[in-house]
Amino acid sequence: MNLGIFEKSIVMIAYGEILLTHSEVFHKSKEYLLKELDRLDMQQLKEKLSLEQFDDVMTRKALLLEKIEQKPIAYHLDTIV
């Protein structure tokens, strides 16, 4: 099994969940996260994971995408808490 796609999906989702703990999200961090989540090959993930694992990844990704849009954007790193 090629763990690359699985590892990348877990890392990107965890990264996004960490970003959600901040009061604001740096605009470049948000751009990077959204780009990388969009690039994930969900069909390949579906083939490699159990149904339960795939559903978990999809649920976490959907929740992350919803919540990241609600976060205020910071354009200067020194303003992020």
PDB file with one MODEL, atoms N, CA, C and O in Angstrom:
MODEL        1
ATOM      1  N   MET A   1       0.838  -1.186   0.000  1.00  0.00           N
ATOM      2  CA  MET A   1       0.000   0.000   0.000  1.00  0.00           C
ATOM      3  C   MET A   1       0.874   1.237   0.000  1.00  0.00           C
ATOM      4  O   MET A   1       1.809   1.346   0.794  1.00  0.00           O
ATOM      5  N   ASN A   2       0.575   2.156  -0.880  1.00  0.00           N
ATOM      6  CA  ASN A   2       1.277   3.430  -0.936  1.00  0.00           C
ATOM      7  C   ASN A   2       0.722   4.333   0.154  1.00  0.00           C
ATOM      8  O   ASN A   2      -0.400   4.829   0.045  1.00  0.00           O
ATOM      9  N   LEU A   3       1.502   4.547   1.201  1.00  0.00           N
ATOM     10  CA  LEU A   3       1.021   5.348   2.316  1.00  0.00           C
ATOM     11  C   LEU A   3       1.145   6.840   2.069  1.00  0.00           C
ATOM     12  O   LEU A   3       0.680   7.631   2.890  1.00  0.00           O
ATOM     13  N   GLY A   4       1.754   7.252   0.969  1.00  0.00           N
ATOM     14  CA  GLY A   4       1.959   8.665   0.709  1.00  0.00           C
ATOM     15  C   GLY A   4       0.681   9.477   0.733  1.00  0.00           C
ATOM     16  O   GLY A   4       0.627  10.516   1.390  1.00  0.00           O
ATOM     17  N   ILE A   5      -0.335   9.035   0.044  1.00  0.00           N
ATOM     18  CA  ILE A   5      -1.600   9.772  -0.025  1.00  0.00           C
ATOM     19  C   ILE A   5      -2.290   9.762   1.330  1.00  0.00           C
ATOM     20  O   ILE A   5      -2.884  10.763   1.730  1.00  0.00           O
ATOM     21  N   PHE A   6      -2.220   8.647   2.034  1.00  0.00           N
ATOM     22  CA  PHE A   6      -2.823   8.546   3.360  1.00  0.00           C
ATOM     23  C   PHE A   6      -2.120   9.479   4.338  1.00  0.00           C
ATOM     24  O   PHE A   6      -2.765  10.234   5.066  1.00  0.00           O
ATOM     25  N   GLU A   7      -0.793   9.419   4.347  1.00  0.00           N
ATOM     26  CA  GLU A   7      -0.019  10.271   5.255  1.00  0.00           C
ATOM     27  C   GLU A   7      -0.253  11.748   4.956  1.00  0.00           C
ATOM     28  O   GLU A   7      -0.417  12.554   5.872  1.00  0.00           O
ATOM     29  N   LYS A   8      -0.267  12.095   3.691  1.00  0.00           N
ATOM     30  CA  LYS A   8      -0.472  13.492   3.315  1.00  0.00           C
ATOM     31  C   LYS A   8      -1.847  13.969   3.755  1.00  0.00           C
ATOM     32  O   LYS A   8      -1.978  15.085   4.258  1.00  0.00           O
ATOM     33  N   SER A   9      -2.870  13.149   3.578  1.00  0.00           N
ATOM     34  CA  SER A   9      -4.217  13.561   3.979  1.00  0.00           C
ATOM     35  C   SER A   9      -4.289  13.769   5.489  1.00  0.00           C
ATOM     36  O   SER A   9      -4.899  14.734   5.948  1.00  0.00           O
ATOM     37  N   ILE A  10      -3.680  12.886   6.257  1.00  0.00           N
ATOM     38  CA  ILE A  10      -3.698  13.015   7.716  1.00  0.00           C
ATOM     39  C   ILE A  10      -2.938  14.261   8.151  1.00  0.00           C
ATOM     40  O   ILE A  10      -3.409  15.004   9.013  1.00  0.00           O
ATOM     41  N   VAL A  11      -1.774  14.493   7.567  1.00  0.00           N
ATOM     42  CA  VAL A  11      -0.968  15.660   7.929  1.00  0.00           C
ATOM     43  C   VAL A  11      -1.698  16.950   7.582  1.00  0.00           C
ATOM     44  O   VAL A  11      -1.721  17.878   8.391  1.00  0.00           O
ATOM     45  N   MET A  12      -2.288  17.027   6.407  1.00  0.00           N
ATOM     46  CA  MET A  12      -2.974  18.254   5.995  1.00  0.00           C
ATOM     47  C   MET A  12      -4.219  18.516   6.846  1.00  0.00           C
ATOM     48  O   MET A  12      -4.502  19.666   7.182  1.00  0.00           O
ATOM     49  N   ILE A  13      -4.947  17.491   7.190  1.00  0.00           N
ATOM     50  CA  ILE A  13      -6.123  17.669   8.033  1.00  0.00           C
ATOM     51  C   ILE A  13      -5.696  18.078   9.443  1.00  0.00           C
ATOM     52  O   ILE A  13      -6.312  18.959  10.044  1.00  0.00           O
ATOM     53  N   ALA A  14      -4.656  17.451   9.970  1.00  0.00           N
ATOM     54  CA  ALA A  14      -4.158  17.834  11.292  1.00  0.00           C
ATOM     55  C   ALA A  14      -3.654  19.279  11.286  1.00  0.00           C
ATOM     56  O   ALA A  14      -3.907  20.031  12.227  1.00  0.00           O
ATOM     57  N   TYR A  15      -2.946  19.661  10.232  1.00  0.00           N
ATOM     58  CA  TYR A  15      -2.461  21.040  10.087  1.00  0.00           C
ATOM     59  C   TYR A  15      -3.641  22.016  10.098  1.00  0.00           C
ATOM     60  O   TYR A  15      -3.596  23.043  10.776  1.00  0.00           O
ATOM     61  N   GLY A  16      -4.674  21.699   9.361  1.00  0.00           N
ATOM     62  CA  GLY A  16      -5.861  22.547   9.321  1.00  0.00           C
ATOM     63  C   GLY A  16      -6.557  22.624  10.667  1.00  0.00           C
ATOM     64  O   GLY A  16      -7.026  23.690  11.067  1.00  0.00           O
ATOM     65  N   GLU A  17      -6.627  21.509  11.362  1.00  0.00           N
ATOM     66  CA  GLU A  17      -7.253  21.509  12.683  1.00  0.00           C
ATOM     67  C   GLU A  17      -6.454  22.351  13.678  1.00  0.00           C
ATOM     68  O   GLU A  17      -7.028  22.990  14.559  1.00  0.00           O
ATOM     69  N   ILE A  18      -5.152  22.348  13.534  1.00  0.00           N
ATOM     70  CA  ILE A  18      -4.307  23.216  14.370  1.00  0.00           C
ATOM     71  C   ILE A  18      -4.564  24.673  14.028  1.00  0.00           C
ATOM     72  O   ILE A  18      -4.674  25.508  14.926  1.00  0.00           O
ATOM     73  N   LEU A  19      -4.662  24.992  12.746  1.00  0.00           N
ATOM     74  CA  LEU A  19      -4.956  26.373  12.342  1.00  0.00           C
ATOM     75  C   LEU A  19      -6.266  26.856  12.944  1.00  0.00           C
ATOM     76  O   LEU A  19      -6.392  28.030  13.294  1.00  0.00           O
ATOM     77  N   LEU A  20      -7.231  25.971  13.068  1.00  0.00           N
ATOM     78  CA  LEU A  20      -8.527  26.353  13.613  1.00  0.00           C
ATOM     79  C   LEU A  20      -8.462  26.736  15.088  1.00  0.00           C
ATOM     80  O   LEU A  20      -9.372  27.390  15.597  1.00  0.00           O
ATOM     81  N   THR A  21      -7.399  26.338  15.777  1.00  0.00           N
ATOM     82  CA  THR A  21      -7.271  26.678  17.194  1.00  0.00           C
ATOM     83  C   THR A  21      -6.829  28.122  17.391  1.00  0.00           C
ATOM     84  O   THR A  21      -6.906  28.639  18.506  1.00  0.00           O
ATOM     85  N   HIS A  22      -6.372  28.778  16.341  1.00  0.00           N
ATOM     86  CA  HIS A  22      -5.919  30.164  16.429  1.00  0.00           C
ATOM     87  C   HIS A  22      -7.096  31.116  16.210  1.00  0.00           C
ATOM     88  O   HIS A  22      -8.100  30.760  15.592  1.00  0.00           O
ATOM     89  N   SER A  23      -6.947  32.328  16.730  1.00  0.00           N
ATOM     90  CA  SER A  23      -8.022  33.315  16.574  1.00  0.00           C
ATOM     91  C   SER A  23      -8.116  33.819  15.138  1.00  0.00           C
ATOM     92  O   SER A  23      -9.195  34.192  14.678  1.00  0.00           O
ATOM     93  N   GLU A  24      -6.982  33.829  14.424  1.00  0.00           N
ATOM     94  CA  GLU A  24      -6.935  34.230  13.017  1.00  0.00           C
ATOM     95  C   GLU A  24      -6.048  33.249  12.259  1.00  0.00           C
ATOM     96  O   GLU A  24      -5.224  32.550  12.849  1.00  0.00           O
ATOM     97  N   VAL A  25      -6.230  33.212  10.951  1.00  0.00           N
ATOM     98  CA  VAL A  25      -5.423  32.336  10.095  1.00  0.00           C
ATOM     99  C   VAL A  25      -4.643  33.207   9.121  1.00  0.00           C
ATOM    100  O   VAL A  25      -5.214  34.061   8.443  1.00  0.00           O
ATOM    101  N   PHE A  26      -3.339  32.985   9.056  1.00  0.00           N
ATOM    102  CA  PHE A  26      -2.501  33.719   8.108  1.00  0.00           C
ATOM    103  C   PHE A  26      -2.952  33.375   6.693  1.00  0.00           C
ATOM    104  O   PHE A  26      -3.157  32.206   6.368  1.00  0.00           O
ATOM    105  N   HIS A  27      -3.102  34.385   5.863  1.00  0.00           N
ATOM    106  CA  HIS A  27      -3.693  34.181   4.529  1.00  0.00           C
ATOM    107  C   HIS A  27      -2.927  33.167   3.691  1.00  0.00           C
ATOM    108  O   HIS A  27      -3.543  32.410   2.941  1.00  0.00           O
ATOM    109  N   LYS A  28      -1.617  33.128   3.795  1.00  0.00           N
ATOM    110  CA  LYS A  28      -0.838  32.159   3.011  1.00  0.00           C
ATOM    111  C   LYS A  28      -1.039  30.739   3.537  1.00  0.00           C
ATOM    112  O   LYS A  28      -1.031  29.782   2.763  1.00  0.00           O
ATOM    113  N   SER A  29      -1.219  30.603   4.845  1.00  0.00           N
ATOM    114  CA  SER A  29      -1.483  29.284   5.428  1.00  0.00           C
ATOM    115  C   SER A  29      -2.808  28.736   4.927  1.00  0.00           C
ATOM    116  O   SER A  29      -2.924  27.555   4.599  1.00  0.00           O
ATOM    117  N   LYS A  30      -3.807  29.610   4.872  1.00  0.00           N
ATOM    118  CA  LYS A  30      -5.116  29.192   4.384  1.00  0.00           C
ATOM    119  C   LYS A  30      -5.046  28.807   2.908  1.00  0.00           C
ATOM    120  O   LYS A  30      -5.594  27.780   2.507  1.00  0.00           O
ATOM    121  N   GLU A  31      -4.379  29.624   2.104  1.00  0.00           N
ATOM    122  CA  GLU A  31      -4.231  29.319   0.678  1.00  0.00           C
ATOM    123  C   GLU A  31      -3.548  27.966   0.482  1.00  0.00           C
ATOM    124  O   GLU A  31      -3.997  27.140  -0.313  1.00  0.00           O
ATOM    125  N   TYR A  32      -2.451  27.752   1.222  1.00  0.00           N
ATOM    126  CA  TYR A  32      -1.704  26.496   1.114  1.00  0.00           C
ATOM    127  C   TYR A  32      -2.577  25.305   1.510  1.00  0.00           C
ATOM    128  O   TYR A  32      -2.612  24.297   0.804  1.00  0.00           O
ATOM    129  N   LEU A  33      -3.275  25.421   2.629  1.00  0.00           N
ATOM    130  CA  LEU A  33      -4.119  24.335   3.110  1.00  0.00           C
ATOM    131  C   LEU A  33      -5.200  23.991   2.093  1.00  0.00           C
ATOM    132  O   LEU A  33      -5.392  22.822   1.758  1.00  0.00           O
ATOM    133  N   LEU A  34      -5.902  25.002   1.606  1.00  0.00           N
ATOM    134  CA  LEU A  34      -6.976  24.747   0.648  1.00  0.00           C
ATOM    135  C   LEU A  34      -6.452  24.127  -0.643  1.00  0.00           C
ATOM    136  O   LEU A  34      -7.088  23.242  -1.215  1.00  0.00           O
ATOM    137  N   LYS A  35      -5.288  24.593  -1.100  1.00  0.00           N
ATOM    138  CA  LYS A  35      -4.694  24.036  -2.313  1.00  0.00           C
ATOM    139  C   LYS A  35      -4.333  22.566  -2.115  1.00  0.00           C
ATOM    140  O   LYS A  35      -4.624  21.730  -2.970  1.00  0.00           O
ATOM    141  N   GLU A  36      -3.705  22.257  -0.996  1.00  0.00           N
ATOM    142  CA  GLU A  36      -3.281  20.880  -0.746  1.00  0.00           C
ATOM    143  C   GLU A  36      -4.466  19.940  -0.511  1.00  0.00           C
ATOM    144  O   GLU A  36      -4.442  18.792  -0.953  1.00  0.00           O
ATOM    145  N   LEU A  37      -5.489  20.416   0.175  1.00  0.00           N
ATOM    146  CA  LEU A  37      -6.677  19.578   0.372  1.00  0.00           C
ATOM    147  C   LEU A  37      -7.365  19.302  -0.956  1.00  0.00           C
ATOM    148  O   LEU A  37      -7.876  18.205  -1.182  1.00  0.00           O
ATOM    149  N   ASP A  38      -7.377  20.294  -1.830  1.00  0.00           N
ATOM    150  CA  ASP A  38      -7.982  20.129  -3.144  1.00  0.00           C
ATOM    151  C   ASP A  38      -7.193  19.132  -3.999  1.00  0.00           C
ATOM    152  O   ASP A  38      -7.771  18.433  -4.832  1.00  0.00           O
ATOM    153  N   ARG A  39      -5.897  19.069  -3.795  1.00  0.00           N
ATOM    154  CA  ARG A  39      -5.038  18.186  -4.594  1.00  0.00           C
ATOM    155  C   ARG A  39      -5.085  16.732  -4.144  1.00  0.00           C
ATOM    156  O   ARG A  39      -4.592  15.855  -4.853  1.00  0.00           O
ATOM    157  N   LEU A  40      -5.667  16.461  -2.981  1.00  0.00           N
ATOM    158  CA  LEU A  40      -5.730  15.080  -2.502  1.00  0.00           C
ATOM    159  C   LEU A  40      -6.607  14.247  -3.435  1.00  0.00           C
ATOM    160  O   LEU A  40      -7.706  14.661  -3.805  1.00  0.00           O
ATOM    161  N   ASP A  41      -6.122  13.099  -3.799  1.00  0.00           N
ATOM    162  CA  ASP A  41      -6.859  12.189  -4.670  1.00  0.00           C
ATOM    163  C   ASP A  41      -7.776  11.325  -3.804  1.00  0.00           C
ATOM    164  O   ASP A  41      -7.371  10.278  -3.298  1.00  0.00           O
ATOM    165  N   MET A  42      -8.999  11.776  -3.646  1.00  0.00           N
ATOM    166  CA  MET A  42      -9.925  11.095  -2.756  1.00  0.00           C
ATOM    167  C   MET A  42     -10.303   9.706  -3.267  1.00  0.00           C
ATOM    168  O   MET A  42     -10.577   8.808  -2.470  1.00  0.00           O
ATOM    169  N   GLN A  43     -10.319   9.525  -4.570  1.00  0.00           N
ATOM    170  CA  GLN A  43     -10.617   8.195  -5.123  1.00  0.00           C
ATOM    171  C   GLN A  43      -9.525   7.204  -4.730  1.00  0.00           C
ATOM    172  O   GLN A  43      -9.812   6.063  -4.369  1.00  0.00           O
ATOM    173  N   GLN A  44      -8.281   7.644  -4.803  1.00  0.00           N
ATOM    174  CA  GLN A  44      -7.162   6.775  -4.413  1.00  0.00           C
ATOM    175  C   GLN A  44      -7.237   6.477  -2.918  1.00  0.00           C
ATOM    176  O   GLN A  44      -6.984   5.352  -2.488  1.00  0.00           O
ATOM    177  N   LEU A  45      -7.582   7.479  -2.141  1.00  0.00           N
ATOM    178  CA  LEU A  45      -7.740   7.261  -0.699  1.00  0.00           C
ATOM    179  C   LEU A  45      -8.853   6.252  -0.426  1.00  0.00           C
ATOM    180  O   LEU A  45      -8.705   5.374   0.424  1.00  0.00           O
ATOM    181  N   LYS A  46      -9.949   6.377  -1.136  1.00  0.00           N
ATOM    182  CA  LYS A  46     -11.084   5.480  -0.939  1.00  0.00           C
ATOM    183  C   LYS A  46     -10.695   4.032  -1.218  1.00  0.00           C
ATOM    184  O   LYS A  46     -11.171   3.113  -0.553  1.00  0.00           O
ATOM    185  N   GLU A  47      -9.836   3.841  -2.196  1.00  0.00           N
ATOM    186  CA  GLU A  47      -9.384   2.495  -2.554  1.00  0.00           C
ATOM    187  C   GLU A  47      -8.433   1.908  -1.522  1.00  0.00           C
ATOM    188  O   GLU A  47      -8.341   0.688  -1.380  1.00  0.00           O
ATOM    189  N   LYS A  48      -7.723   2.773  -0.800  1.00  0.00           N
ATOM    190  CA  LYS A  48      -6.685   2.317   0.124  1.00  0.00           C
ATOM    191  C   LYS A  48      -7.173   2.153   1.559  1.00  0.00           C
ATOM    192  O   LYS A  48      -6.579   1.401   2.332  1.00  0.00           O
ATOM    193  N   LEU A  49      -8.246   2.846   1.923  1.00  0.00           N
ATOM    194  CA  LEU A  49      -8.711   2.841   3.305  1.00  0.00           C
ATOM    195  C   LEU A  49      -9.969   2.005   3.465  1.00  0.00           C
ATOM    196  O   LEU A  49     -10.690   1.736   2.505  1.00  0.00           O
ATOM    197  N   SER A  50     -10.209   1.604   4.705  1.00  0.00           N
ATOM    198  CA  SER A  50     -11.488   0.952   4.994  1.00  0.00           C
ATOM    199  C   SER A  50     -12.582   2.013   4.876  1.00  0.00           C
ATOM    200  O   SER A  50     -12.295   3.210   4.879  1.00  0.00           O
ATOM    201  N   LEU A  51     -13.813   1.578   4.775  1.00  0.00           N
ATOM    202  CA  LEU A  51     -14.935   2.509   4.659  1.00  0.00           C
ATOM    203  C   LEU A  51     -15.005   3.430   5.878  1.00  0.00           C
ATOM    204  O   LEU A  51     -15.261   4.627   5.742  1.00  0.00           O
ATOM    205  N   GLU A  52     -14.781   2.880   7.048  1.00  0.00           N
ATOM    206  CA  GLU A  52     -14.812   3.677   8.280  1.00  0.00           C
ATOM    207  C   GLU A  52     -13.708   4.737   8.284  1.00  0.00           C
ATOM    208  O   GLU A  52     -13.954   5.889   8.643  1.00  0.00           O
ATOM    209  N   GLN A  53     -12.495   4.352   7.887  1.00  0.00           N
ATOM    210  CA  GLN A  53     -11.382   5.306   7.830  1.00  0.00           C
ATOM    211  C   GLN A  53     -11.648   6.395   6.794  1.00  0.00           C
ATOM    212  O   GLN A  53     -11.403   7.575   7.049  1.00  0.00           O
ATOM    213  N   PHE A  54     -12.143   5.999   5.640  1.00  0.00           N
ATOM    214  CA  PHE A  54     -12.422   6.966   4.584  1.00  0.00           C
ATOM    215  C   PHE A  54     -13.513   7.947   5.017  1.00  0.00           C
ATOM    216  O   PHE A  54     -13.401   9.150   4.778  1.00  0.00           O
ATOM    217  N   ASP A  55     -14.560   7.437   5.648  1.00  0.00           N
ATOM    218  CA  ASP A  55     -15.637   8.312   6.133  1.00  0.00           C
ATOM    219  C   ASP A  55     -15.100   9.299   7.164  1.00  0.00           C
ATOM    220  O   ASP A  55     -15.500  10.463   7.171  1.00  0.00           O
ATOM    221  N   ASP A  56     -14.206   8.849   8.029  1.00  0.00           N
ATOM    222  CA  ASP A  56     -13.607   9.729   9.032  1.00  0.00           C
ATOM    223  C   ASP A  56     -12.812  10.852   8.366  1.00  0.00           C
ATOM    224  O   ASP A  56     -12.939  12.018   8.740  1.00  0.00           O
ATOM    225  N   VAL A  57     -11.999  10.496   7.386  1.00  0.00           N
ATOM    226  CA  VAL A  57     -11.201  11.500   6.669  1.00  0.00           C
ATOM    227  C   VAL A  57     -12.125  12.496   5.963  1.00  0.00           C
ATOM    228  O   VAL A  57     -11.894  13.703   6.027  1.00  0.00           O
ATOM    229  N   MET A  58     -13.147  12.011   5.304  1.00  0.00           N
ATOM    230  CA  MET A  58     -14.071  12.886   4.585  1.00  0.00           C
ATOM    231  C   MET A  58     -14.839  13.814   5.535  1.00  0.00           C
ATOM    232  O   MET A  58     -15.039  14.990   5.230  1.00  0.00           O
ATOM    233  N   THR A  59     -15.261  13.292   6.666  1.00  0.00           N
ATOM    234  CA  THR A  59     -15.973  14.102   7.651  1.00  0.00           C
ATOM    235  C   THR A  59     -15.079  15.196   8.206  1.00  0.00           C
ATOM    236  O   THR A  59     -15.488  16.352   8.313  1.00  0.00           O
ATOM    237  N   ARG A  60     -13.849  14.822   8.561  1.00  0.00           N
ATOM    238  CA  ARG A  60     -12.904  15.806   9.098  1.00  0.00           C
ATOM    239  C   ARG A  60     -12.552  16.857   8.057  1.00  0.00           C
ATOM    240  O   ARG A  60     -12.435  18.038   8.383  1.00  0.00           O
ATOM    241  N   LYS A  61     -12.382  16.437   6.808  1.00  0.00           N
ATOM    242  CA  LYS A  61     -12.055  17.383   5.739  1.00  0.00           C
ATOM    243  C   LYS A  61     -13.213  18.355   5.524  1.00  0.00           C
ATOM    244  O   LYS A  61     -12.990  19.560   5.411  1.00  0.00           O
ATOM    245  N   ALA A  62     -14.438  17.851   5.467  1.00  0.00           N
ATOM    246  CA  ALA A  62     -15.611  18.711   5.242  1.00  0.00           C
ATOM    247  C   ALA A  62     -15.778  19.717   6.378  1.00  0.00           C
ATOM    248  O   ALA A  62     -16.045  20.893   6.129  1.00  0.00           O
ATOM    249  N   LEU A  63     -15.625  19.269   7.608  1.00  0.00           N
ATOM    250  CA  LEU A  63     -15.739  20.158   8.758  1.00  0.00           C
ATOM    251  C   LEU A  63     -14.646  21.218   8.736  1.00  0.00           C
ATOM    252  O   LEU A  63     -14.897  22.387   9.029  1.00  0.00           O
ATOM    253  N   LEU A  64     -13.450  20.808   8.391  1.00  0.00           N
ATOM    254  CA  LEU A  64     -12.321  21.727   8.292  1.00  0.00           C
ATOM    255  C   LEU A  64     -12.572  22.787   7.226  1.00  0.00           C
ATOM    256  O   LEU A  64     -12.339  23.971   7.470  1.00  0.00           O
ATOM    257  N   LEU A  65     -13.036  22.387   6.066  1.00  0.00           N
ATOM    258  CA  LEU A  65     -13.312  23.337   4.987  1.00  0.00           C
ATOM    259  C   LEU A  65     -14.399  24.330   5.386  1.00  0.00           C
ATOM    260  O   LEU A  65     -14.330  25.509   5.040  1.00  0.00           O
ATOM    261  N   GLU A  66     -15.387  23.853   6.103  1.00  0.00           N
ATOM    262  CA  GLU A  66     -16.465  24.730   6.549  1.00  0.00           C
ATOM    263  C   GLU A  66     -15.959  25.754   7.572  1.00  0.00           C
ATOM    264  O   GLU A  66     -16.257  26.944   7.470  1.00  0.00           O
ATOM    265  N   LYS A  67     -15.203  25.282   8.545  1.00  0.00           N
ATOM    266  CA  LYS A  67     -14.760  26.162   9.633  1.00  0.00           C
ATOM    267  C   LYS A  67     -13.641  27.107   9.217  1.00  0.00           C
ATOM    268  O   LYS A  67     -13.555  28.221   9.734  1.00  0.00           O
ATOM    269  N   ILE A  68     -12.788  26.687   8.299  1.00  0.00           N
ATOM    270  CA  ILE A  68     -11.668  27.545   7.899  1.00  0.00           C
ATOM    271  C   ILE A  68     -12.183  28.780   7.172  1.00  0.00           C
ATOM    272  O   ILE A  68     -11.555  29.837   7.223  1.00  0.00           O
ATOM    273  N   GLU A  69     -13.322  28.651   6.494  1.00  0.00           N
ATOM    274  CA  GLU A  69     -13.910  29.797   5.798  1.00  0.00           C
ATOM    275  C   GLU A  69     -14.449  30.830   6.775  1.00  0.00           C
ATOM    276  O   GLU A  69     -14.575  32.002   6.422  1.00  0.00           O
ATOM    277  N   GLN A  70     -14.764  30.423   7.977  1.00  0.00           N
ATOM    278  CA  GLN A  70     -15.322  31.322   8.979  1.00  0.00           C
ATOM    279  C   GLN A  70     -14.241  32.064   9.774  1.00  0.00           C
ATOM    280  O   GLN A  70     -14.539  33.040  10.463  1.00  0.00           O
ATOM    281  N   LYS A  71     -13.005  31.609   9.682  1.00  0.00           N
ATOM    282  CA  LYS A  71     -11.911  32.210  10.450  1.00  0.00           C
ATOM    283  C   LYS A  71     -11.495  33.545   9.867  1.00  0.00           C
ATOM    284  O   LYS A  71     -11.387  33.685   8.648  1.00  0.00           O
ATOM    285  N   PRO A  72     -11.258  34.533  10.730  1.00  0.00           N
ATOM    286  CA  PRO A  72     -10.706  35.808  10.242  1.00  0.00           C
ATOM    287  C   PRO A  72      -9.315  35.585   9.646  1.00  0.00           C
ATOM    288  O   PRO A  72      -8.566  34.714  10.088  1.00  0.00           O
ATOM    289  N   ILE A  73      -8.993  36.380   8.648  1.00  0.00           N
ATOM    290  CA  ILE A  73      -7.710  36.278   7.951  1.00  0.00           C
ATOM    291  C   ILE A  73      -6.748  37.322   8.495  1.00  0.00           C
ATOM    292  O   ILE A  73      -7.124  38.473   8.717  1.00  0.00           O
ATOM    293  N   ALA A  74      -5.498  36.907   8.707  1.00  0.00           N
ATOM    294  CA  ALA A  74      -4.442  37.831   9.115  1.00  0.00           C
ATOM    295  C   ALA A  74      -3.474  37.987   7.942  1.00  0.00           C
ATOM    296  O   ALA A  74      -3.149  37.020   7.254  1.00  0.00           O
ATOM    297  N   TYR A  75      -3.030  39.198   7.732  1.00  0.00           N
ATOM    298  CA  TYR A  75      -2.086  39.457   6.648  1.00  0.00           C
ATOM    299  C   TYR A  75      -0.689  39.747   7.174  1.00  0.00           C
ATOM    300  O   TYR A  75       0.257  39.907   6.404  1.00  0.00           O
ATOM    301  N   HIS A  76      -0.570  39.812   8.501  1.00  0.00           N
ATOM    302  CA  HIS A  76       0.725  40.017   9.145  1.00  0.00           C
ATOM    303  C   HIS A  76       0.874  38.976  10.235  1.00  0.00           C
ATOM    304  O   HIS A  76      -0.019  38.817  11.067  1.00  0.00           O
ATOM    305  N   LEU A  77       1.988  38.267  10.244  1.00  0.00           N
ATOM    306  CA  LEU A  77       2.189  37.192  11.199  1.00  0.00           C
ATOM    307  C   LEU A  77       2.197  37.663  12.646  1.00  0.00           C
ATOM    308  O   LEU A  77       1.836  36.894  13.537  1.00  0.00           O
ATOM    309  N   ASP A  78       2.595  38.889  12.903  1.00  0.00           N
ATOM    310  CA  ASP A  78       2.695  39.354  14.271  1.00  0.00           C
ATOM    311  C   ASP A  78       1.339  39.599  14.933  1.00  0.00           C
ATOM    312  O   ASP A  78       1.288  39.880  16.130  1.00  0.00           O
ATOM    313  N   THR A  79       0.250  39.500  14.187  1.00  0.00           N
ATOM    314  CA  THR A  79      -1.074  39.713  14.756  1.00  0.00           C
ATOM    315  C   THR A  79      -1.755  38.414  15.146  1.00  0.00           C
ATOM    316  O   THR A  79      -2.821  38.445  15.760  1.00  0.00           O
ATOM    317  N   ILE A  80      -1.172  37.277  14.810  1.00  0.00           N
ATOM    318  CA  ILE A  80      -1.798  35.979  15.054  1.00  0.00           C
ATOM    319  C   ILE A  80      -1.526  35.520  16.485  1.00  0.00           C
ATOM    320  O   ILE A  80      -0.390  35.556  16.957  1.00  0.00           O
ATOM    321  N   VAL A  81      -2.591  35.088  17.165  1.00  0.00           N
ATOM    322  CA  VAL A  81      -2.469  34.586  18.536  1.00  0.00           C
ATOM    323  C   VAL A  81      -2.770  33.105  18.541  1.00  0.00           C
ATOM    324  O   VAL A  81      -2.726  32.469  19.594  1.00  0.00           O
TER     325      VAL A  81
ENDMDL
END
